Amino acid sequence: MSFAGRLTDEGYRKVETSAEVWAVIRARHPELVPFGTASFEGDMFSSYGFPGADFPLMEARTTWEIGPEYQRINEQHRYWLCIPIKEAT
């Protein structure tokens, strides 16, 4: 399922981006804080934003198959920027 450009229930749109964009933003903005994390067997999700912000700035998801001795097999990463949506009045 593609999440690119998907509207969320949280009031923002996700726009898929690259690992390079994600890495540069993280490196240039050490003040970013976790907005949320979730980890399940073979699936990890994280979102980051500026302290005091209403929405995260970016999100990432890593998925993998679990191999012998809990090795990560076929690890895949996806990254998104989060664009706030103005509510209609």
C-alpha positions in Angstrom: 0.0 0.0 0.0 1.4 3.4 -0.9 1.2 6.1 1.8 2.6 8.9 -0.6 0.4 11.9 -0.4 -2.0 10.1 1.9 -4.2 12.2 4.2 -4.0 11.1 7.8 -6.6 11.4 10.6 -4.0 13.6 12.4 -4.5 16.6 10.1 -1.5 16.3 7.8 -0.5 14.9 4.5 2.4 12.5 4.1 4.7 13.1 1.1 7.2 10.3 0.5 10.8 11.4 0.4 14.3 9.8 0.2 16.7 8.5 2.8 19.1 11.3 1.8 16.5 14.1 2.6 15.7 12.4 5.9 19.4 12.1 6.9 20.1 15.8 6.0 17.1 17.1 8.0 18.1 14.9 11.0 21.7 16.1 10.8 20.9 19.8 10.4 18.2 19.9 13.1 19.4 18.1 16.3 16.6 19.8 18.2 14.0 17.4 16.6 12.3 15.2 19.2 10.3 12.0 18.8 6.6 12.5 18.3 5.8 8.9 18.5 7.2 5.4 18.0 5.7 2.0 17.6 7.5 -1.3 17.2 6.0 -4.7 16.4 7.5 -7.9 15.2 9.3 -6.9 12.0 7.8 -3.4 11.8 9.1 -0.1 13.4 7.6 3.3 13.0 8.9 6.7 14.2 7.9 10.3 13.8 9.9 13.4 14.7 9.1 17.1 15.0 10.1 20.4 16.6 9.4 20.8 20.3 6.0 22.3 20.9 4.8 21.7 17.3 1.3 20.4 16.7 2.4 18.0 14.0 5.5 15.9 13.3 7.8 17.1 10.6 8.7 13.6 9.3 8.1 10.0 9.7 9.9 6.7 8.9 9.0 3.1 8.8 11.3 0.1 8.7 10.0 -3.4 7.9 11.8 -6.7 7.8 11.4 -10.5 8.0 12.8 -12.2 11.1 15.4 -14.8 10.4 17.3 -17.3 12.5 18.7 -15.8 15.7 16.4 -12.8 15.2 18.3 -11.5 12.1 16.7 -8.8 10.1 16.1 -10.1 6.5 14.9 -8.0 3.6 15.0 -4.8 5.6 13.2 -2.0 3.9 13.0 1.7 4.8 10.4 4.4 3.8 10.5 8.0 4.7 7.8 10.8 4.6 7.6 14.5 5.2 4.5 15.7 7.0 2.6 18.6 5.5 -0.1 20.2 7.8 -3.5 20.7 6.2 -5.4 23.9 7.0 -8.9 23.2 8.2 -11.7 24.7 6.2 -13.7 27.3 8.1 
